[in-house]
C-alpha cells in the first residue's frame, strides 16, 4: 500500500503489480518468471521506474540484486527504494551515487538476514532432532 500511495503522489501510472515469491537457494533470481517479466517490461521501455520497499524484494542474493540493478539501469529504468526514499537514476540516465551506496548496503543486509535465518532454522532442526526419544 505504501508503494501505491507513493506512486499516486508522484503521478506515476502503475503498469503492473508483481508479487515476490520465495524460490529457495537452488534457483537464481534472474530465472524467476516475475523478474524476467520485469526486465522484459523495462527492455521494451514500457516502464521507467520499479518501486520496491526494500532491495530484498528484488533479490536476497547480492549478485542477482546487482544483475537486476544493472539490467534495469541499462534499460533506463530506475529503482525507487521506499525504505530510503531514493531513486537509483537521476533524470532517467545519471546514476544516483547515494542510491547506489544504499542499494549495495541493502543487498548486503538481505544476504546477511538470509544467512542468519538459515542458521537459526538449521540449529532449530538439529536441536529438535536431538530431543527425539528414539535418538
N, CA and C atoms as an extended XYZ file, in Angstrom:
405
Properties=species:S:1:pos:R:3:atomname:S:1:resname:S:1:resid:I:1 pbc="F F F"
N         0.799       -1.198        0.000 N   UNK     1
C         0.000        0.000        0.000 CA  UNK     1
C         0.849        1.273        0.000 C   UNK     1
N         1.982        1.216        0.718 N   UNK     2
C         2.864        2.375        0.779 CA  UNK     2
C         3.365        2.720       -0.624 C   UNK     2
N         3.748        1.710       -1.377 N   UNK     3
C         4.258        1.959       -2.732 CA  UNK     3
C         3.167        2.539       -3.627 C   UNK     3
N         1.963        2.019       -3.477 N   UNK     4
C         0.840        2.518       -4.280 CA  UNK     4
C         0.598        3.995       -3.961 C   UNK     4
N         0.620        4.341       -2.686 N   UNK     5
C         0.425        5.734       -2.265 CA  UNK     5
C         1.527        6.624       -2.819 C   UNK     5
N         2.755        6.108       -2.786 N   UNK     6
C         3.879        6.891       -3.309 CA  UNK     6
C         3.727        7.114       -4.815 C   UNK     6
N         3.376        6.069       -5.521 N   UNK     7
C         3.200        6.187       -6.974 CA  UNK     7
C         2.102        7.201       -7.302 C   UNK     7
N         1.008        7.139       -6.578 N   UNK     8
C        -0.095        8.069       -6.792 CA  UNK     8
C         0.342        9.509       -6.500 C   UNK     8
N         1.064        9.695       -5.413 N   UNK     9
C         1.531       11.032       -5.033 CA  UNK     9
C         2.470       11.623       -6.079 C   UNK     9
N         3.217       10.769       -6.764 N   UNK    10
C         4.160       11.234       -7.787 CA  UNK    10
C         3.554       11.242       -9.189 C   UNK    10
N         2.279       10.915       -9.279 N   UNK    11
C         1.565       10.843      -10.572 CA  UNK    11
C         2.155        9.793      -11.500 C   UNK    11
N         2.667        8.717      -10.918 N   UNK    12
C         3.152        7.599      -11.721 CA  UNK    12
C         1.959        6.727      -12.095 C   UNK    12
N         1.989        6.193      -13.291 N   UNK    13
C         0.978        5.244      -13.713 CA  UNK    13
C         1.477        3.853      -13.380 C   UNK    13
N         0.741        3.148      -12.556 N   UNK    14
C         1.135        1.785      -12.190 CA  UNK    14
C         0.765        0.879      -13.353 C   UNK    14
N         1.774        0.324      -14.001 N   UNK    15
C         1.571       -0.544      -15.153 CA  UNK    15
C         1.204       -1.949      -14.701 C   UNK    15
N         1.888       -2.425      -13.672 N   UNK    16
C         1.650       -3.762      -13.153 CA  UNK    16
C         2.135       -3.853      -11.725 C   UNK    16
N         1.530       -4.751      -10.975 N   UNK    17
C         1.994       -5.052       -9.626 CA  UNK    17
C         2.489       -6.486       -9.642 C   UNK    17
N         3.737       -6.669       -9.292 N   UNK    18
C         4.330       -8.007       -9.287 CA  UNK    18
C         4.552       -8.433       -7.851 C   UNK    18
N         4.239       -9.667       -7.570 N   UNK    19
C         4.444      -10.199       -6.219 CA  UNK    19
C         5.733      -10.990       -6.182 C   UNK    19
N         6.505      -10.754       -5.142 N   UNK    20
C         7.743      -11.501       -4.946 CA  UNK    20
C         7.400      -12.904       -4.450 C   UNK    20
N         8.167      -13.872       -4.897 N   UNK    21
C         7.961      -15.246       -4.447 CA  UNK    21
C         9.250      -15.766       -3.827 C   UNK    21
N         9.096      -16.720       -2.957 N   UNK    22
C        10.265      -17.371       -2.364 CA  UNK    22
C        10.620      -18.511       -3.294 C   UNK    22
N        11.888      -18.553       -3.716 N   UNK    23
C        12.262      -19.568       -4.691 CA  UNK    23
C        13.301      -20.550       -4.193 C   UNK    23
N        13.778      -20.385       -2.989 N   UNK    24
C        14.767      -21.317       -2.465 CA  UNK    24
C        16.143      -21.042       -3.019 C   UNK    24
N        17.159      -21.664       -2.441 N   UNK    25
C        18.528      -21.349       -2.795 CA  UNK    25
C        19.007      -21.941       -4.123 C   UNK    25
N        18.292      -22.894       -4.688 N   UNK    26
C        18.797      -23.567       -5.882 CA  UNK    26
C        18.458      -22.849       -7.181 C   UNK    26
N        17.545      -21.920       -7.144 N   UNK    27
C        17.110      -21.246       -8.350 CA  UNK    27
C        17.588      -19.799       -8.331 C   UNK    27
N        18.191      -19.346       -9.403 N   UNK    28
C        18.674      -17.972       -9.410 CA  UNK    28
C        17.503      -17.014       -9.555 C   UNK    28
N        17.660      -15.842       -8.996 N   UNK    29
C        16.601      -14.847       -9.044 CA  UNK    29
C        16.317      -14.377      -10.457 C   UNK    29
N        17.332      -14.357      -11.301 N   UNK    30
C        17.113      -13.905      -12.676 CA  UNK    30
C        16.216      -14.855      -13.462 C   UNK    30
N        16.112      -16.096      -13.034 N   UNK    31
C        15.262      -17.048      -13.752 CA  UNK    31
C        13.816      -17.033      -13.250 C   UNK    31
N        13.545      -16.296      -12.174 N   UNK    32
C        12.166      -16.194      -11.675 CA  UNK    32
C        11.300      -15.529      -12.739 C   UNK    32
N        10.136      -16.086      -13.010 N   UNK    33
C         9.274      -15.517      -14.059 CA  UNK    33
C         8.927      -14.047      -13.830 C   UNK    33
N         8.679      -13.645      -12.576 N   UNK    34
C         8.318      -12.242      -12.327 CA  UNK    34
C         9.497      -11.304      -12.579 C   UNK    34
N        10.717      -11.763      -12.328 N   UNK    35
C        11.895      -10.940      -12.611 CA  UNK    35
C        12.100      -10.851      -14.119 C   UNK    35
N        11.947      -11.957      -14.811 N   UNK    36
C        12.064      -11.948      -16.279 CA  UNK    36
C        11.036      -11.002      -16.892 C   UNK    36
N         9.811      -11.052      -16.375 N   UNK    37
C         8.756      -10.172      -16.876 CA  UNK    37
C         9.108       -8.706      -16.620 C   UNK    37
N         9.607       -8.413      -15.436 N   UNK    38
C        10.010       -7.063      -15.071 CA  UNK    38
C        11.101       -6.548      -16.020 C   UNK    38
N        12.094       -7.385      -16.282 N   UNK    39
C        13.181       -6.998      -17.186 CA  UNK    39
C        12.687       -6.827      -18.622 C   UNK    39
N        11.719       -7.646      -19.007 N   UNK    40
C        11.127       -7.511      -20.340 CA  UNK    40
C        10.395       -6.179      -20.470 C   UNK    40
N         9.596       -5.829      -19.460 N   UNK    41
C         8.888       -4.545      -19.473 CA  UNK    41
C         9.876       -3.382      -19.572 C   UNK    41
N        10.958       -3.466      -18.812 N   UNK    42
C        11.979       -2.406      -18.846 CA  UNK    42
C        12.665       -2.365      -20.206 C   UNK    42
N        12.990       -3.536      -20.738 N   UNK    43
C        13.660       -3.601      -22.039 CA  UNK    43
C        12.812       -3.039      -23.171 C   UNK    43
N        11.508       -3.184      -23.059 N   UNK    44
C        10.573       -2.630      -24.058 CA  UNK    44
C        10.244       -1.163      -23.779 C   UNK    44
N        10.807       -0.624      -22.716 N   UNK    45
C        10.560        0.761      -22.282 CA  UNK    45
C         9.093        1.001      -21.950 C   UNK    45
N         8.427       -0.044      -21.461 N   UNK    46
C         7.042        0.089      -21.017 CA  UNK    46
C         6.980        0.621      -19.589 C   UNK    46
N         8.099        0.517      -18.871 N   UNK    47
C         8.196        1.074      -17.522 CA  UNK    47
C         9.505        1.850      -17.416 C   UNK    47
N         9.524        2.820      -16.541 N   UNK    48
C        10.779        3.533      -16.309 CA  UNK    48
C        11.124        3.629      -14.827 C   UNK    48
N        10.274        3.068      -13.971 N   UNK    49
C        10.563        3.007      -12.541 CA  UNK    49
C        10.051        1.682      -11.993 C   UNK    49
N        10.866        1.052      -11.161 N   UNK    50
C        10.460       -0.129      -10.404 CA  UNK    50
C        10.472        0.293       -8.944 C   UNK    50
N         9.330        0.228       -8.305 N   UNK    51
C         9.233        0.663       -6.911 CA  UNK    51
C         9.243       -0.555       -5.995 C   UNK    51
N        10.145       -0.542       -5.024 N   UNK    52
C        10.234       -1.606       -4.026 CA  UNK    52
C        10.344       -0.960       -2.645 C   UNK    52
N         9.847       -1.660       -1.644 N   UNK    53
C        10.009       -1.132       -0.284 CA  UNK    53
C        11.446       -1.282        0.166 C   UNK    53
N        12.073       -2.391       -0.227 N   UNK    54
C        13.478       -2.627        0.094 CA  UNK    54
C        14.089       -3.512       -0.985 C   UNK    54
N        15.389       -3.489       -1.089 N   UNK    55
C        16.108       -4.203       -2.148 CA  UNK    55
C        15.844       -5.702       -2.115 C   UNK    55
N        15.641       -6.256       -0.936 N   UNK    56
C        15.427       -7.706       -0.828 CA  UNK    56
C        14.204       -8.169       -1.600 C   UNK    56
N        13.304       -7.260       -1.963 N   UNK    57
C        12.153       -7.650       -2.769 CA  UNK    57
C        12.562       -7.971       -4.205 C   UNK    57
N        13.693       -7.470       -4.625 N   UNK    58
C        14.217       -7.840       -5.938 CA  UNK    58
C        14.997       -9.145       -5.853 C   UNK    58
N        15.824       -9.252       -4.809 N   UNK    59
C        16.629      -10.455       -4.618 CA  UNK    59
C        17.285      -10.418       -3.249 C   UNK    59
N        17.463      -11.586       -2.673 N   UNK    60
C        18.209      -11.703       -1.415 CA  UNK    60
C        19.637      -12.184       -1.693 C   UNK    60
N        19.948      -12.371       -2.954 N   UNK    61
C        21.299      -12.778       -3.367 CA  UNK    61
C        21.967      -11.544       -3.967 C   UNK    61
N        23.090      -11.131       -3.360 N   UNK    62
C        23.745       -9.893       -3.779 CA  UNK    62
C        24.020       -9.837       -5.273 C   UNK    62
N        24.621      -10.880       -5.808 N   UNK    63
C        24.983      -10.851       -7.227 CA  UNK    63
C        23.741      -10.731       -8.104 C   UNK    63
N        22.659      -11.406       -7.736 N   UNK    64
C        21.420      -11.302       -8.510 CA  UNK    64
C        20.810       -9.911       -8.390 C   UNK    64
N        20.869       -9.341       -7.188 N   UNK    65
C        20.340       -7.984       -6.996 CA  UNK    65
C        21.079       -7.005       -7.903 C   UNK    65
N        22.405       -7.144       -7.971 N   UNK    66
C        23.174       -6.245       -8.822 CA  UNK    66
C        22.954       -6.534      -10.306 C   UNK    66
N        22.735       -7.779      -10.666 N   UNK    67
C        22.398       -8.097      -12.067 CA  UNK    67
C        21.093       -7.406      -12.461 C   UNK    67
N        20.101       -7.481      -11.582 N   UNK    68
C        18.815       -6.835      -11.846 CA  UNK    68
C        19.013       -5.317      -11.918 C   UNK    68
N        19.763       -4.773      -10.971 N   UNK    69
C        20.068       -3.345      -10.946 CA  UNK    69
C        20.701       -2.909      -12.269 C   UNK    69
N        21.719       -3.647      -12.719 N   UNK    70
C        22.428       -3.289      -13.952 CA  UNK    70
C        21.538       -3.413      -15.180 C   UNK    70
N        20.732       -4.453      -15.241 N   UNK    71
C        19.845       -4.634      -16.395 CA  UNK    71
C        18.777       -3.542      -16.450 C   UNK    71
N        18.223       -3.189      -15.301 N   UNK    72
C        17.235       -2.108      -15.274 CA  UNK    72
C        17.880       -0.773      -15.630 C   UNK    72
N        19.072       -0.520      -15.095 N   UNK    73
C        19.786        0.718      -15.399 CA  UNK    73
C        20.101        0.811      -16.889 C   UNK    73
N        20.537       -0.291      -17.490 N   UNK    74
C        20.836       -0.309      -18.932 CA  UNK    74
C        19.597        0.008      -19.766 C   UNK    74
N        18.426       -0.362      -19.243 N   UNK    75
C        17.166       -0.090      -19.941 CA  UNK    75
C        16.594        1.278      -19.551 C   UNK    75
N        17.370        2.060      -18.802 N   UNK    76
C        16.954        3.388      -18.318 CA  UNK    76
C        15.724        3.312      -17.426 C   UNK    76
N        15.628        2.222      -16.661 N   UNK    77
C        14.562        2.078      -15.672 CA  UNK    77
C        15.188        2.239      -14.292 C   UNK    77
N        14.652        3.148      -13.543 N   UNK    78
C        15.163        3.442      -12.218 CA  UNK    78
C        14.505        2.522      -11.189 C   UNK    78
N        15.166        2.354      -10.053 N   UNK    79
C        14.587        1.602       -8.939 CA  UNK    79
C        14.327        2.597       -7.812 C   UNK    79
N        13.081        2.678       -7.376 N   UNK    80
C        12.720        3.515       -6.231 CA  UNK    80
C        12.753        2.631       -5.001 C   UNK    80
N        13.593        2.975       -4.021 N   UNK    81
C        13.710        2.214       -2.777 CA  UNK    81
C        12.976        2.999       -1.700 C   UNK    81
N        11.768        2.560       -1.392 N   UNK    82
C        10.888        3.294       -0.482 CA  UNK    82
C        11.488        3.466        0.904 C   UNK    82
N        12.089        2.421        1.431 N   UNK    83
C        12.635        2.470        2.786 CA  UNK    83
C        13.584        3.657        2.977 C   UNK    83
N        14.274        4.051        1.909 N   UNK    84
C        15.235        5.152        1.993 CA  UNK    84
C        14.823        6.364        1.161 C   UNK    84
N        13.667        6.267        0.525 N   UNK    85
C        13.170        7.346       -0.322 CA  UNK    85
C        14.220        7.811       -1.323 C   UNK    85
N        14.798        6.833       -2.021 N   UNK    86
C        15.844        7.103       -3.005 CA  UNK    86
C        15.524        6.442       -4.334 C   UNK    86
N        15.941        7.084       -5.385 N   UNK    87
C        15.803        6.535       -6.720 CA  UNK    87
C        17.203        6.334       -7.307 C   UNK    87
N        17.403        5.232       -8.028 N   UNK    88
C        18.740        4.887       -8.495 CA  UNK    88
C        19.224        5.731       -9.674 C   UNK    88
N        18.302        6.280      -10.443 N   UNK    89
C        18.696        7.119      -11.579 CA  UNK    89
C        18.169        8.536      -11.390 C   UNK    89
N        18.986        9.486      -11.755 N   UNK    90
C        18.572       10.884      -11.766 CA  UNK    90
C        18.287       11.266      -13.207 C   UNK    90
N        17.186       11.892      -13.439 N   UNK    91
C        16.791       12.294      -14.800 CA  UNK    91
C        16.812       11.119      -15.781 C   UNK    91
N        16.545        9.934      -15.279 N   UNK    92
C        16.421        8.698      -16.065 CA  UNK    92
C        17.692        8.240      -16.766 C   UNK    92
N        18.813        8.919      -16.537 N   UNK    93
C        20.055        8.493      -17.183 CA  UNK    93
C        21.275        8.490      -16.275 C   UNK    93
N        21.335        9.395      -15.332 N   UNK    94
C        22.521        9.533      -14.482 CA  UNK    94
C        22.344        8.725      -13.204 C   UNK    94
N        23.361        7.919      -12.904 N   UNK    95
C        23.332        7.099      -11.706 CA  UNK    95
C        23.391        7.973      -10.462 C   UNK    95
N        22.477        7.734       -9.544 N   UNK    96
C        22.459        8.447       -8.273 CA  UNK    96
C        23.472        7.772       -7.348 C   UNK    96
N        24.598        8.423       -7.042 N   UNK    97
C        25.631        7.775       -6.228 CA  UNK    97
C        25.137        7.399       -4.832 C   UNK    97
N        24.288        8.201       -4.252 N   UNK    98
C        23.748        7.874       -2.923 CA  UNK    98
C        22.891        6.617       -2.987 C   UNK    98
N        22.055        6.538       -3.989 N   UNK    99
C        21.177        5.375       -4.128 CA  UNK    99
C        21.988        4.118       -4.401 C   UNK    99
N        23.069        4.263       -5.152 N   UNK   100
C        23.914        3.099       -5.437 CA  UNK   100
C        24.505        2.553       -4.146 C   UNK   100
N        24.968        3.433       -3.273 N   UNK   101
C        25.521        3.001       -1.979 CA  UNK   101
C        24.454        2.324       -1.124 C   UNK   101
N        23.264        2.902       -1.083 N   UNK   102
C        22.169        2.316       -0.300 CA  UNK   102
C        21.783        0.961       -0.889 C   UNK   102
N        21.716        0.872       -2.212 N   UNK   103
C        21.372       -0.388       -2.865 CA  UNK   103
C        22.383       -1.455       -2.467 C   UNK   103
N        23.649       -1.111       -2.515 N   UNK   104
C        24.707       -2.050       -2.142 CA  UNK   104
C        24.564       -2.492       -0.693 C   UNK   104
N        24.326       -1.546        0.193 N   UNK   105
C        24.161       -1.850        1.609 CA  UNK   105
C        22.938       -2.738        1.842 C   UNK   105
N        21.833       -2.422        1.180 N   UNK   106
C        20.607       -3.204        1.348 CA  UNK   106
C        20.753       -4.615        0.786 C   UNK   106
N        21.467       -4.767       -0.320 N   UNK   107
C        21.703       -6.098       -0.887 CA  UNK   107
C        22.544       -6.931        0.079 C   UNK   107
N        23.535       -6.303        0.680 N   UNK   108
C        24.370       -6.999        1.659 CA  UNK   108
C        23.545       -7.389        2.889 C   UNK   108
N        22.704       -6.498        3.361 N   UNK   109
C        21.845       -6.756        4.528 CA  UNK   109
C        20.881       -7.919        4.246 C   UNK   109
N        20.325       -7.963        3.046 N   UNK   110
C        19.414       -9.052        2.687 CA  UNK   110
C        20.132      -10.395        2.730 C   UNK   110
N        21.358      -10.409        2.237 N   UNK   111
C        22.133      -11.649        2.267 CA  UNK   111
C        22.434      -12.057        3.706 C   UNK   111
N        22.819      -11.095        4.537 N   UNK   112
C        23.111      -11.385        5.940 CA  UNK   112
C        21.873      -11.950        6.647 C   UNK   112
N        20.716      -11.349        6.401 N   UNK   113
C        19.473      -11.832        7.012 CA  UNK   113
C        19.158      -13.258        6.569 C   UNK   113
N        19.387      -13.538        5.306 N   UNK   114
C        19.141      -14.884        4.787 CA  UNK   114
C        20.048      -15.899        5.468 C   UNK   114
N        21.328      -15.559        5.609 N   UNK   115
C        22.269      -16.463        6.265 CA  UNK   115
C        21.900      -16.680        7.733 C   UNK   115
N        21.547      -15.600        8.421 N   UNK   116
C        21.144      -15.722        9.827 CA  UNK   116
C        19.898      -16.596        9.966 C   UNK   116
N        18.940      -16.392        9.076 N   UNK   117
C        17.707      -17.175        9.110 CA  UNK   117
C        18.018      -18.650        8.876 C   UNK   117
N        18.879      -18.937        7.913 N   UNK   118
C        19.260      -20.326        7.625 CA  UNK   118
C        19.930      -20.969        8.827 C   UNK   118
N        20.803      -20.211        9.495 N   UNK   119
C        21.481      -20.736       10.681 CA  UNK   119
C        20.488      -21.015       11.799 C   UNK   119
N        19.543      -20.100       12.028 N   UNK   120
C        18.544      -20.295       13.079 CA  UNK   120
C        17.671      -21.502       12.782 C   UNK   120
N        17.230      -21.631       11.536 N   UNK   121
C        16.397      -22.777       11.165 CA  UNK   121
C        17.199      -24.059       11.302 C   UNK   121
N        18.436      -24.052       10.825 N   UNK   122
C        19.291      -25.235       10.909 CA  UNK   122
C        19.543      -25.657       12.346 C   UNK   122
N        19.838      -24.700       13.218 N   UNK   123
C        20.101      -25.048       14.617 CA  UNK   123
C        18.828      -25.532       15.294 C   UNK   123
N        17.678      -24.972       14.912 N   UNK   124
C        16.407      -25.417       15.483 CA  UNK   124
C        16.074      -26.837       15.076 C   UNK   124
N        16.356      -27.181       13.822 N   UNK   125
C        16.103      -28.535       13.348 CA  UNK   125
C        17.039      -29.507       14.048 C   UNK   125
N        18.310      -29.135       14.173 N   UNK   126
C        19.270      -30.004       14.850 CA  UNK   126
C        18.866      -30.198       16.308 C   UNK   126
N        18.420      -29.139       16.946 N   UNK   127
C        18.018      -29.218       18.347 CA  UNK   127
C        16.785      -30.107       18.473 C   UNK   127
N        15.815      -29.923       17.587 N   UNK   128
C        14.594      -30.737       17.661 CA  UNK   128
C        14.920      -32.212       17.444 C   UNK   128
N        15.808      -32.503       16.539 N   UNK   129
C        16.161      -33.883       16.275 CA  UNK   129
C        16.887      -34.507       17.472 C   UNK   129
N        17.682      -33.729       18.170 N   UNK   130
C        18.407      -34.275       19.297 CA  UNK   130
C        17.493      -34.565       20.489 C   UNK   130
N        16.297      -34.016       20.499 N   UNK   131
C        15.348      -34.221       21.592 CA  UNK   131
C        14.396      -35.392       21.326 C   UNK   131
N        14.474      -35.986       20.185 N   UNK   132
C        13.567      -37.106       19.880 CA  UNK   132
C        13.898      -38.295       20.760 C   UNK   132
N        12.892      -38.934       21.367 N   UNK   133
C        13.131      -40.017       22.317 CA  UNK   133
C        13.799      -41.243       21.681 C   UNK   133
N        13.615      -41.448       20.384 N   UNK   134
C        14.209      -42.639       19.742 CA  UNK   134
C        15.639      -42.410       19.293 C   UNK   134
N        16.225      -41.306       19.626 N   UNK   135
C        17.598      -40.994       19.189 CA  UNK   135
C        18.548      -41.100       20.331 C   UNK   135
